[in-house]
């Protein structure tokens, strides 16, 4: 009934007609069902592509097991439980960011709230495109300087200020380094001046799957543009809350934050 295409590197192995036995916290799971099936997961009816492709995300803190319900057009029904593999989330101390970005005054906090609401709205799309079926590529080559899910503590004037877990993967690179689209998609958000995230770009890959790129020094595309895999979409910067030039690449399935590293092959020098 369902054959898994991907979900992490190495790809989650599953025989045709079977679900993956387990997935990692923070994983995007991409699979195929019989075209025309109805698929439900986490209280949501998943969009099914003409070729049967579906996608769903497993959150950072998901304990599992998670369940997926599939009902084919001829009425066959199957409910499958998938185990979730826990991960360690180290504590990550970050020093050197502007204090006003860590503990902003009320007026700035309200601005941040408004800006983040715009980003959340862009992530709510459920387009029929299935660009997520591509094998994702690295948007640039560099050292991973921050990992998804790590609990972050900012050091401000010698004081520890706990914040939310890191929502993506940081790749250190010189300012101005071109950033390439890891997969095809549609630009749904582009703003060079957000307070916390600076130059911010969202590319929607369909079915609720999206990539976000933060702290950009330059954005080369605009909302509504169709983007192909490997296309340059901007440049590395240190705008917003950043200690130095790097690319923050985050991924979402709607409001579920995902780990981009799980979709990638190991980086190779260019």
C-alpha angles and dihedrals in degrees: 000000000000133000120192116232101181145325105157140004113289087041116249104261119230133152119239109281095025136098121231109270092224142003134196127253107264095025129143108219117205118187145153130239130178108291111261095029123137112233125189128189132165093354093308131108105228123226111245117210121223089259091050097257118154132175135199137166133232113212129235093251099036110134097188162166092181121198132218123194119205125185117182125214090258091056103259111147131199132176116195130187117214121199118231118221111221121227134204114249110202123206112255120199116204120196131180104041118131107272092225089063092055099044104019122188117253096266092051091044089056090050091051090050092053093047094048090049088060091052092048090052091053090053092056094076119118103192121178093233114112100203088138088077090079120096101255119237132206112272088216140346118258148109117299102241098173131025132215116261099016112142106246127216117183118210111220120176089337093309125115114234112189115215137176120297115276107276099206148002122288119213116192115223138145117279110269096030108147116253117213128203109258090209137000120277149121126287107240101166134024125165126150097198114053113145100231103024101031113198102023128186131178125196116191114214096187136261091055095304115130142163124218126199119198140191092027119170091205137018115205100185137056138219110286096028118134109229127202125209111274095019115139108246103170146323137273116263144157100237122143119008101355135130094206143341114310142127118250107203115188130175132202141188096206102300095344112103116221138194111248091197090070090065097051138086114228111285118260124200113260 
